[in-house]
Amino acid sequence: MGSGGGRVAVEEVVRVRVRMVGGWYCWLLVLLASPTFTFGNRIGIGIGSRRSLLPNGLALTPPMGWNSWNHFNCKIDEKIIKETADALVSTGLSKLGYTYVNIDDCWAEIARDDKGNLVPKKTTFPSGIKSLADYVHSKGLKLGIYSDAGYFTCSKTMPGSLGHEEQDAKTFASWGIDYLKYDNCNNDGTKPTVRYPIMTRALMKSGRDIFFSLCEWGDMHPALWGAKVGNSWRTTNDISDTWESMVSRADMNEFYADLARPGGWNDPDMLEVGNGGMTKDEYIVHFSIWAISKAPLLLGCDVRNMTKETVEIITNKEVIAVNQDGLGVQAKKVRSEGDQEIWAGPLTGYRFAVLLVNRGPLRNSITAEWDDIGIPPKSIVKARDLWEHKTLNTQFVGNLTASVDSHACKMYILKPVSSS
Ligand code: GLA
């Protein structure tokens, strides 16, 4: 698009935010001051480009799988990756859609070989990545790997791909890699909007369809330019295993809701469910917000050793179905009053996913109004409780009220059946 393109994006953000609570105006000011907007033209923001996608045919629904970072950090080896693949199958998780097995940072030697190729770390990945990919593929799963749009990755224990993009993309394709997470550490100071597309082009030329995950931490609002560049983009810096960290990432990610779509998703970082830092209810909120937000569902726990509670949360088929719904529209926080929030978004078949979240310290009742959700006010609505796995006996008109525990949620699918 021409220079109007940037302005259209700004107007859209304004339109979305004026409906929201006051605090968001700070965000708006930050955005308006951002170079992304000033130079929107140059990086191709606009209606035309916003609708175009990375043409690799991937990510029609948000990716699902596992990533090594949240639980293992740098302490990974091929045994852990293989056992994780085994566990994804034996627990039934792979059948539910968790198919990506993603190796994060620290898998390579610090030095490239004499031809400039990345070398898997000899002490921890002695069989090499190709053999790991063959193993993972033999289980019906896909293998993901990690690199960086800089000279070294964030751990500084291995090289990044800056200046080696084509060579590394070819290496990944030759190994049978299916997913690349691309980090942003130790770079040369040029903008991500310059460095990331170089890897995009390299992947497109590699001869293999590789999901491209932009891990740029939201610095330059990748939701505004990421769809042409990758299949998902981090909207936040790193999550940690606490309630505060989790809900703040949910909020930052929600800001970009209008910009997610099949083929390109907002990514508020990987799941912490099962890592032990939150209560069961808090993990249910975590999983529910990620699901309704159409976030990647990348498990970050040790799937070889999960509690019954963890399994119960991450195998909730009804919640997963909301995440994987074909319409691909990210829910928004349609109302918040103090600590009480209503998140909602449309699903296929004229249905609506609704999440009532109580962020406060006391049990409270929360009401979802049809008006806030986009359902005609007089509609009679059937409600299915996705954590109780029950269709409620009552039919609702105008609104639905539920009592919600502290740091807990209720999640429903609403289906209008007729008008009264
Ligand atoms: C960054 C990323 C994390 C993880 C680490 C690895 O912090 O945001 O998700 O990949 O690097 O070092």
Residues whose N, C-alpha, C, O or C-beta is under 5 A from the ligand:
A	BS01	GLA	W69 D104 D105 C154 S155 D238
